[in-house]
């Protein structure tokens, strides 16, 4: 073999080696993304809830990159009784035959005098349960509203162990509203959603599956891809191409396109009065991203940027500001 042919053979061999390594890296990256998408959207039966990405140690981040994050199914550790609220437990079926659990918290005793202002149907965020809605439910109860606190599929007392980050949860919103209409037809409905719950409410309205008197939206994301990228940034990790692969595989696992799951596109269908609450320092959904959703709302709307708050339960983090905004909004709705 001549020196020239040896060099040509060596170059060809290295090209094949490099190409092989690139293919292996691509396959490995997709395998990791598939695993992460599965673990983020399929709750395990038990275990310890992991910290948010921005609070993970370097060791926890390294472990999570390769093994994914196991999230235990959210459970209801408290009930309305812990807030001195009367309640009834109900179950209803979704259009795809899952059973969802809800707590009905009446404002006035059925045998007593007085009438309620309406019924607030409430929906929680990602990897939480209806117990997280108890603080705002208590505040709404004090304002004269009945409440129906709903566990999404996969959470609390509802069937399943999976979540679709608000996509199929829109079916749960529709089923809850239909259930409320059958049982309390005289009560005007106000829909309240936090984060993923707000995204599910927006999708349900865009699909024409609910016609509430008003909506209260708390920190919904604008686009699923954007909020996924924000999670990577919060953890101090590069988002490309991991976020895109996560959305691709997560959508494929659940039978929909995650790239098309965008509350900013659903918002134009919302013609009823809307209160939009958002934390000033939200790192999951920036105020600019939230404002884009708000600007697309078609009906009368009120923007409330809660100072000093992040992506959290605003009724707990800033109770006075939250109550003031909600009370003023509901007062206007009641007069219309």
Secondary structure, DSSP 8 states (H G I E B T S, - for coil): --HHHHHHHHHHHHHHHHHHHHHHHHHHHHHHHHHHHHHHHB-BSS------GGG--HHHHHHHHHH----B-------GGGGT---EEEEEE-TTS-EEEEEEE-SS-TTSS---SEEEEEE--TT--GGGGHHHHHHHHHTTEEEEEE--TTSTTSS-SB--TTSTHHHHHHHHHHHHHHH-TTS-EEEEEETHHHHHHHHHHHTT----SEEEEES--S-HHHHHHHHHHHTT---TTHHHHHHHHHHHHHTS-GGG--HHHHGGG--SEEEEEEETT-SSS-HHHHHHHHHH--S-EEEEEETT--SS-HHHHTHHHHHHHHHHHHHHHHH-
